[in-house]
Amino acid sequence: MPYARDERHSLVETMRTVGPDAPTLCGDWTARDLAAHLVLRERRLDAAPGIMVSALGGYTERVQRGIAEREWNILLGDVASGPPVWSPFHWVDEQANLAEMFIHHEDVRRARDGWSVRTLPDGMQDKLWKVATGIGRRSYRRSPVGVVLERPDGRRATVRKTDTGIVTLRGEPAELLMHAFGRDQARVELVGSAEDVAAVTGLDRSM
C-alpha cells in the first residue's frame, strides 16, 4: 500500500486549504516555506545536503528562499508530483518519504487550534512504528535514563539503555514518532518517576 503517496496528497490538500502563510510547527516556517523545503529535498540535490550539514546551510537557505518565491499553486504542484525519476527519492519513495510526509502534514495540522489525532490505517501505523524505533535511538541518545516505546497493544522497543531509571512512552506509533521528532504536540503518556520523566521531557530531540 503506497501510504507515502497518499499522505503526500493529503498534505498538499491541507496546505491548499490553510494557505501559504499558515504557521507550522517548524519554527518560523510558514506552509510556503515548508513546501519549498520539500521541493528542495527531492529536486535540488546540490542544495539538499545543507538540510543535515550546518556548514552547508547557508546555500540551502538561499536556494529554498528562491523556491518559496514560486507561485503557490505551482509550488504545491511540485510537492504533489513527488520526486522526479532522476531523484534518488523516486526509487525509495515509501521508505524515505512516508515519515517525512506524515510529520510535515502534522506540522501544518497541529499548528492550528482545534487539531485532533487522525485515525490511520493499521498498516501505516506498523510502518511508522519501524521508523519511530529507529529514529528513537537517535532522538533519545542523550537521555540520562532509559527510554522504552510502547504501543497500545503492548508491543515495546527499548531505544535507550542506561543503568539508572527508565521512562516508558506510550501511544500510537504515529504519536511516538511525532515525539521522537521533537514535536511536543504529540499525544503520548510518559510513565516513570517525576524526575526521570522531566529528564526525558527536557531533552533536545532534534535530529
N, C-alpha and C positions, 0 to 999 in steps of 0.2 A: 504493500500500500504506500503510495507516494505522499506521505504526510508532509514532507518539506514543501512540495509544490502547493498543496492545499493551504498550508499555513502562510506561504508567501502571498497567495492571492487574498487570503483573509486580512493579512497585514496591509496590503495595498488598499483594500476596500475601507479599512478602518482609517488609514491615513487620508483617503479621499474624503471621508465623512468629517473628520476633525479639522482638516485644512492644514496648509503648510506652516502656519505659525503656532500650531498647538504645542504645548510643552511635552516633554518626555521625561523619563527617569534618568536619562543620560546627561546629567549635569545641566548645563545651559543650552544644550542642543534642542532645537525645535524639530518638528516632524520633517521639515525640509532638510535640516542638517543630517538627520538620521537616514533619510532616503539617499542623500548624497554619499554617506558613509557606505551604505550597502552597494551602491553602484561602483564606487571606488574599489571596494574589496574584491569584487568579482570581475571588473573590467579594466582596472588600471594596475596591472601587475608591477609597473615601475614604482608606483607610489604605495602599494599595499603593505610592504614591509614596515613602513613607519607606524602602522597601527599597533604593532607589538614592540618595535625598537625605538625607544625615545630619541636616540641620536638622529634618527631619520624623520622625526615627527614634523619638523618644520615644512619640509617639502610636501609631506602628506596633507598637512593642513591647507597649504596653498592650493593643491590640486582639488581637495574636497570643496573648498570655497568656490572654485570655478565651476565644479559640477553643480553645486547648490544654486547657482545663478540660472540654471536652465528653467524653461517654462515648466510649471508644476505638473501638468499632465504628461509632458514628455519625460520628466524625471520619474514619475510613477510608472510610466510605460517601460522604462529601462529596468526598474525594480521587478515589475511583474513578469517580464520576459525571461528573467533569470540569466545565469551566466552563459555567454556565447560559447560555441563549440570549441573555440581556441583557448578558453579559460580552463584551468585545472578543476575548478569547481563544477564545471559541466558534467564531468565524469564521476564525481563523488557527491552529487547534489544531496542525496538523502543523508549520507554520513556527515557531511561537512556543514549542511545548511539547516537541518531540522531545528537544532537547538538555537542557532542564530536567528532564524525567523520567529521561533516561538518567543525567545527572550525579548527581541525588539518589538514584537507585536504587543507583548505585555507592557513594555516600556511606554508605549503610546496609550494603551488602555488604562493602565494604573496611575498615570499622571493626572487623571481626571477624577473628580469626585464621583462617588456612587458606583465605582467599579465592583465587579463581582468575579469570583473564580469561575472559569468556564468548565463545563463537563467535557472531558476529552476522551477519545476512544481508548480502550484498554491497550490496543497495540501501540498507540502513540505514547501512552504512559510508560509502557515497557521500554521503548526506545529512549525516552527521556531519563529513565532510571539508569540505564547504562551510561549515559552522558554524565548524570549527576554524580555517580560514584567515581567516575574518572576525574571530573573537574574538582570534586570534593577533596581529593588528595592534594590538589594544589591550593585550593581556596583556604583550607584549614591547616595548612602545613605549619603555620606559626602558632597554632593553638598550644597553650601550656597544658591543656588537658586533652584526654582522648575524645574523639568525636565519632558517633555512630549515626548513620542514616537509617530510618525505619519507615517502611511503607505501612499503610493501613492494614494490609493482610499479614503483617508480621515479618515480612522479609527484611533482612538487615544487612548493612555493609559497614564495616569499620573503615573510615577514611583517614583517621589519625590515631596513632597509638602512642601513649605515654605511660609513665609509671605512676602518675598522680591524677586521680579524678577522671570522670567521664561524663559527657553530655550526649544525650540522645535527641536527635532532631526527628520529629515525627510529622509525616504529612504525605500527601500525594507526590509522586516523583516530580511532577511539574513544579510544585511549590518548593520542594527541596532543591531543585535546580535553580530556581529564582534566588533562593537564599545563598546557594553556593556561588552564584554570580554576583553577589554583593548587593542584591536588592532587598531592602528592609520591608518592602511591600510584598511579603510572602506569607502565606497562611501556614505556618509551621508551629509546632509545640516543642519547646526546648525543655527537656527533663534532666534534672541534676540538681546539685546543691546551688544555692543562690550565688555563691562565689564563682563556681565553675560556669554557670550559665552566663554570668556577667562577663567572664573572660572570653567566651565564645561570641557573645553579642557584640563586644567591643573590638573584635578582630577587624583588621583591614583585609577584606575578602576580595579585593580587586585582583584581576589577572596580571 
